[in-house]
Amino acid sequence: MPDKAHYGLLKGKKGIVFGPLDESSIGWQIALHAYREGAEVAISNIATALRFGNIQELAESCGNAPVIMCDASKDEDVDKAFKELSEKLGSVDFIVHSIGMSQNIRKQVPYEELNYEWFMKTLNVSGISLHRLVSFALKNDVLNDGGSILALSYIASQRNYWTYSDMGDAKSLLESIVRSYGPRLAKRGIRINTISQSPTYTKAGSGIPGFEKMHEYSDLMSPLGNASAEECAEYAVTLLSDLTRKVTMQNLFHDGGYSSMGATIPMIRLADEALHDEELAARVGLEDFSPSK
Ligand SMILES: NC(=O)c1ccc[n+]([C@@H]2O[C@H](COP(=O)([O-])OP(=O)(O)OC[C@H]3O[C@@H](n4cnc5c(N)ncnc54)[C@H](O)[C@@H]3O)[C@@H](O)[C@H]2O)c1
């Protein structure tokens, strides 16, 4: 995006972004945009992602950003990561949690039959890890007063999205951790929020069964259309900047208006067509979701 305007919104700030994997990653775009807005950034991911992804390329694009290995589901890794961060970058003004993973979704296990070991892992990696990052950042005294903590969520935390399975539960937990931490961090002027982002084509996103159709549907239902990873990063930058000092404990929808929509005329007409076309109704499985009598 060489011809895009930059505002220097993060000039003089430092931060760490957990979770960039490749160019499609929301975290990748956030790190890049934060750097372009003047921040010094560090990048973190698990060992396999560092080995097989192209994170070095991102580090180079971010002024040779330090790359720190960390499995956010492990206390000792997170503790070590913040110690390393402190040595390489000093204390930071923002922390971005852009991490998510569900083995149950990957293996397409029905929600009714979740593998509980994997379920616990989903909750740990995708939800509790936010608590752990904040907790160890505080213990290691690497988070500056007036800082900003940001995580990524999805509307399935509040609404039922059938195929989002145990990730919906993890996102509810993530958003709850944000509310629980909010007042505890506020005395130091630190704020904590989630962005609830549109479906986005990334490694994690595309792993959800029927993702293409979800993406299409959500685009149709969003007055402004789905938001891209780049647009998400642009919004994220404002939340890491001093322009949003009194925004905390919020789940902020960045979804082209999707979360406030009820119905659209074309979608009502489509449903009507399906209701009156038995073959089509059978093909889309309408019977399975009709109200119980
Ligand atoms: N893609 C979407 O449709 C969408 C929509 C809303 C919210 N989100 C959220 O955005 C965030 C980023 O996901 P993404 O879509 O950019 O996908 P992504 O696959 O690019 O990023 C997910 C990252 O999590 C990392 N990760 C997995 N286990 C980890 C662990 N134990 N410790 C540290 N890191 C770990 C992965 O290595 C990967 O880099 C996630 O929280 C995701 O749920 C995504």
The ligand as an SDF file (V2000), in Angstrom:
LIG
                    3D

 44 48  0  0  0  0  0  0  0  0999 V2000
  -10.2210  -15.0650    9.6140 N   0  0  0  0  0  0  0  0  0  0  0  0
  -11.4120  -14.7670   10.1000 C   0  0  0  0  0  0  0  0  0  0  0  0
  -12.4510  -14.9550    9.4550 O   0  0  0  0  0  0  0  0  0  0  0  0
  -11.5090  -14.1290   11.4550 C   0  0  0  0  0  0  0  0  0  0  0  0
  -12.6790  -13.4280   11.8120 C   0  0  0  0  0  0  0  0  0  0  0  0
  -12.7690  -12.8730   13.0900 C   0  0  0  0  0  0  0  0  0  0  0  0
  -11.7210  -13.0470   13.9930 C   0  0  0  0  0  0  0  0  0  0  0  0
  -10.6080  -13.7400   13.6090 N   0  0  0  0  0  0  0  0  0  0  0  0
   -9.5270  -13.9210   14.5940 C   0  0  0  0  0  0  0  0  0  0  0  0
   -8.3560  -13.2630   14.1480 O   0  0  0  0  0  0  0  0  0  0  0  0
   -7.2390  -13.8480   14.8340 C   0  0  0  0  0  0  0  0  0  0  0  0
   -6.1280  -14.1390   13.8340 C   0  0  0  0  0  0  0  0  0  0  0  0
   -6.5130  -15.1950   12.9740 O   0  0  0  0  0  0  0  0  0  0  0  0
   -6.3520  -15.1140   11.3970 P   0  0  0  0  0  0  0  0  0  0  0  0
   -7.7090  -15.2420   10.8140 O   0  0  0  0  0  0  0  0  0  0  0  0
   -5.4870  -13.9750   11.0130 O   0  0  0  0  0  0  0  0  0  0  0  0
   -5.6390  -16.5050   11.0610 O   0  0  0  0  0  0  0  0  0  0  0  0
   -4.0950  -16.9400   11.0360 P   0  0  0  0  0  0  0  0  0  0  0  0
   -4.1320  -18.4130   10.8400 O   0  0  0  0  0  0  0  0  0  0  0  0
   -3.3400  -16.1450   10.0600 O   0  0  0  0  0  0  0  0  0  0  0  0
   -3.5910  -16.5770   12.5060 O   0  0  0  0  0  0  0  0  0  0  0  0
   -3.7990  -17.4090   13.6310 C   0  0  0  0  0  0  0  0  0  0  0  0
   -2.4680  -17.4930   14.3280 C   0  0  0  0  0  0  0  0  0  0  0  0
   -2.5660  -18.1340   15.6030 O   0  0  0  0  0  0  0  0  0  0  0  0
   -1.2950  -18.7400   15.8020 C   0  0  0  0  0  0  0  0  0  0  0  0
   -1.3290  -19.7090   16.8930 N   0  0  0  0  0  0  0  0  0  0  0  0
   -1.9680  -20.9130   16.9310 C   0  0  0  0  0  0  0  0  0  0  0  0
   -1.7070  -21.5300   18.0890 N   0  0  0  0  0  0  0  0  0  0  0  0
   -0.9050  -20.7080   18.8190 C   0  0  0  0  0  0  0  0  0  0  0  0
   -0.3070  -20.7800   20.0910 C   0  0  0  0  0  0  0  0  0  0  0  0
   -0.4790  -21.8640   20.8780 N   0  0  0  0  0  0  0  0  0  0  0  0
    0.4640  -19.7520   20.5170 N   0  0  0  0  0  0  0  0  0  0  0  0
    0.6580  -18.6570   19.7330 C   0  0  0  0  0  0  0  0  0  0  0  0
    0.1100  -18.5290   18.5090 N   0  0  0  0  0  0  0  0  0  0  0  0
   -0.6630  -19.5370   18.0520 C   0  0  0  0  0  0  0  0  0  0  0  0
   -1.0250  -19.3970   14.4540 C   0  0  0  0  0  0  0  0  0  0  0  0
    0.3200  -19.8320   14.3120 O   0  0  0  0  0  0  0  0  0  0  0  0
   -1.4140  -18.2750   13.5140 C   0  0  0  0  0  0  0  0  0  0  0  0
   -0.3160  -17.4510   13.2370 O   0  0  0  0  0  0  0  0  0  0  0  0
   -7.7650  -15.0890   15.5440 C   0  0  0  0  0  0  0  0  0  0  0  0
   -8.0590  -14.7660   16.8910 O   0  0  0  0  0  0  0  0  0  0  0  0
   -9.0590  -15.3500   14.8000 C   0  0  0  0  0  0  0  0  0  0  0  0
   -9.9770  -16.1160   15.5410 O   0  0  0  0  0  0  0  0  0  0  0  0
  -10.4760  -14.2750   12.3710 C   0  0  0  0  0  0  0  0  0  0  0  0
  1  2  1  0
  2  3  2  0
  2  4  1  0
  4  5  1  0
  4 44  2  0
  5  6  2  0
  6  7  1  0
  7  8  2  0
  8  9  1  0
  8 44  1  0
  9 10  1  0
  9 42  1  0
 10 11  1  0
 11 12  1  0
 11 40  1  0
 12 13  1  0
 13 14  1  0
 14 15  2  0
 14 16  1  0
 14 17  1  0
 17 18  1  0
 18 19  2  0
 18 20  1  0
 18 21  1  0
 21 22  1  0
 22 23  1  0
 23 24  1  0
 23 38  1  0
 24 25  1  0
 25 26  1  0
 25 36  1  0
 26 27  1  0
 26 35  1  0
 27 28  2  0
 28 29  1  0
 29 30  1  0
 29 35  2  0
 30 31  1  0
 30 32  2  0
 32 33  1  0
 33 34  2  0
 34 35  1  0
 36 37  1  0
 36 38  1  0
 38 39  1  0
 40 41  1  0
 40 42  1  0
 42 43  1  0
M  CHG  2   8   1  16  -1
M  END
$$$$
